Amino acid sequence: MKLYNLKNHTEQVNFETAIKLGLGEKQGLFFPVKLPTIKPQELSKMLKMDFITRSTEILSKFISHEISKEKLYEYVKKAFSFQYPLKVDIKKDISCFELFHGPTLAFKDFGARFMAQMIQSFKKNNELFTILTATSGDTGAAVAHAFYGMKNVRVIILYPKGKISDLQEKLFCTLGGNIKTISINGSFDDCQKLVKEAFDDKKLKESIGLNSANSINISRLLAQICYYFEAFSLISKKQQKKLVISVPCGNFGNLTAGLLAKSLGLPIKSFIACTNSNDTVPRFLKSGKWKPKKTISTISNAMDISQPNNWTRIEELFHRKSWNLKELRFGSVSDDTTIETLQELFKLGYESEPHAAIAYRLLKDQLKPGEFGLFLGTAHPAKFKNTVEKILKNNILLPKSLKNRINSPLLSHNINPNFSKLKKFLIEE
Ligand SMILES: *Cc1c(COP(=O)(O)O)cnc(C)c1O
């Protein structure tokens, strides 16, 4: 698969390079030159396949020139070796599609684990990789578990000390082995700045084989296309005809993947782009003006992003497919309404968490008669135990993966936000 840089269309790379680089020149995102499509007849056959076989078919549409289907099947099987997504019915015309049954209890497991398999596949025998990434919570855990135990791959994760939940910290700072975690005495922005400084140090970058694993990596998006097909395969023919999918958005990777699924030929009628009070995109879709504001902290913290990176990919896709942005439904939900909605869902017998609750709320408000709605469950409620327990006044049971880690000691190092300190660590540890 050839990809071009959205900031400079003459820079073209193959899939392997796009994964290894992450971003192109001038921090431009990569986008496929060819958008493959699936004919209706082939689609109905694919919908009958099991998750791994079908996902291999989907991914091979993009990357079969670089990885054979047989090999790809093995990688996909390893990447998605956990409980598949589940559909949970909430009301007659609304269900939740739960994507949080992976090892780190958020949908990010799909993308991070597939990316890890791809890095493994493209790695030369003795090539050393250092994956350096900053996290505000869920990405760090997914990346750490995805690369855990991989030979010649070292993962270093920076996170702001005291600014992620205790459970989130336990999930990825207790692994040890090839996973090193460093708490930074500073903010998430300080962590991101350190990562950037490391990437700007060309000599360091080459000597330790520096690579990032952040959410703009094209391999992560491709992996996420697969579960939209799974969702479609789990609903009735009647529901398939009028399907609306509601997506809780932060960096807009998940929605990009859904739209790519549609561009392949999966006939999803409509998407709802949902945000919290960080509503740059909803305001843009209303007024046509791109005016990001300062990021606000909310109870749906994984969506606290006011300059979503993947938005340019969505605009490019609409342009390439000659779709009209007016057809994209959207909305934003305040913390107060999120709390109210969590309580409403609880009364319906469903224990949710703030991110999914936002998607449910906008779906319920915007669903038209005759339509069927799915909202994406992006994280397990236990990941936001304190917040959810306070709102629902109900105990949340911890799933096994969290329970197993809760008594393990934290293995994190701690440094001040100072690049020479980080550099010393990268060279010596
Ligand atoms: C990352 C994340 C999101 C936002 O997903 P994007 O792909 O960045 O839009 C939503 N909910 C949860 C729980 C997340 O971890």
The ligand as a Tripos MOL2 file, in Angstrom:
@<TRIPOS>MOLECULE
LIG
   15    15     1     0     0
SMALL
NO_CHARGES

@<TRIPOS>ATOM
      1 C1         -8.8580    7.1030   23.3730 C.3       1 LIG1
      2 C2        -10.2560    7.0650   23.8820 C.ar      1 LIG1
      3 C3        -11.3290    7.7240   23.2300 C.ar      1 LIG1
      4 C4        -11.1170    8.5980   22.0130 C.3       1 LIG1
      5 O1        -10.7900    7.8640   20.8860 O.3       1 LIG1
      6 P1        -10.1590    8.5670   19.5840 P.3       1 LIG1
      7 O2         -9.8550    7.4780   18.6510 O.co2     1 LIG1
      8 O3         -8.9230    9.2780   20.0830 O.co2     1 LIG1
      9 O4        -11.1660    9.5300   19.0780 O.co2     1 LIG1
     10 C5        -12.6170    7.5710   23.7180 C.ar      1 LIG1
     11 N1        -12.8590    6.8280   24.8360 N.ar      1 LIG1
     12 C6        -11.8600    6.1910   25.4950 C.ar      1 LIG1
     13 C7        -12.1930    5.4290   26.7230 C.3       1 LIG1
     14 C8        -10.5250    6.2860   25.0610 C.ar      1 LIG1
     15 O5         -9.5410    5.6680   25.7320 O.3       1 LIG1
@<TRIPOS>BOND
     1     1     2 1
     2     2     3 ar
     3     2    14 ar
     4     3     4 1
     5     3    10 ar
     6     4     5 1
     7     5     6 1
     8     6     7 2
     9     6     8 1
    10     6     9 1
    11    10    11 ar
    12    11    12 ar
    13    12    13 1
    14    12    14 ar
    15    14    15 1
@<TRIPOS>SUBSTRUCTURE
     1 LIG1         1 GROUP 0 **** ****
